[in-house]
Amino acid sequence: MALAIPRIDLRNAAGLLDKIVGLGKEIVGTLADNDRLTEAGQVQQDKGSERLKAVRAEVEARSYQARAAGAERTQSGAQHTKEAMDS
């Protein structure tokens, strides 16, 4: 049995990385009493959160598209069956 290595979407990784680096900046800024660095860390964390939200929304949209395509195939198949029975 082969071990499957999961693929990592770079957009997910970028959002997560922004959150981690931002948190590090915020912590260092707080410890060093550097308000600019603390604020920069908070902004970077917010950026990471927004990136992750965008990726989640895209995944959800793709899921809806796949469901719609499946429903369309089902409807088309039913229509073909009906047409065959009517002939």
N, C-alpha and C positions, 0 to 999 in steps of 0.2 A: 504494500500500500504506500503510495507516494505521498509525501507531505506537501500540501498545497500552500504556497506562500501567497498571502493576500496582496492584491494590488492596492497601492495607496495613491489616491487621487491627490495630485500636488496642490489643488485648490483647497482641499480639506487640510492638508498639512500646513499650508501657508496661513490659514486662519488660526489654526491651533498654535503655530509657531508665534504669530503675532501676540496671541494671548499670553503665552509663556514668557516671551521676551518683555512684553509690556509689564507683566507682574514683577519680573526681575527689576526693571527700571523703577517701578513704583516703590518696591521694597528698599532698593539702594537709595533712592531719592529721599525716602522717609528717614532712613537711618542716618544719611548724610545731611539731613535738614536742607535739602535742595528741592525747593518747590517746583522749579522748572522740570527737573528730571521726574519728579513724582507725577506731575501733570502729563508729561510726555508718555509716561508709562500707562496712565489711565486712558489716554487717547489711543495708544497702540492696542490696548486691550479691547476698547470699543470697536476699533477697526477689525480686529480678529473676530469679534462677536458678529459683526455685520457680514463679514465674509462667510462665516459658518451658516448664518441665517439664509444667505443667498444660495449656498450650496444645498441646504435642506429644501428650500423652495423649488430649486431646479429638479431635485430628485423626486419631489412630490409631483411636479408637473409631468415628469417623464412617466411616473406611475399612472397618472390619469390618462395620458396619451396611450399607454399600453392597454389599459382597460377599455378605452374607447375603440381602439383598433380591434380588440377581441370581440367587443359587442358588434362592431360593424361586420366582422367575418361571420359571426353567428347569424346576424340578420340576413346577410347575403346568402348564406347557406340555406336558411329557411325559405327565402324567396325562390331560390333555384328549385328546392324541393316542391314548393307550392306550384311553380310553373310546370314542373315535370308531371305532377299529378293532374293538373288541369288540361294537359295536352292529350 
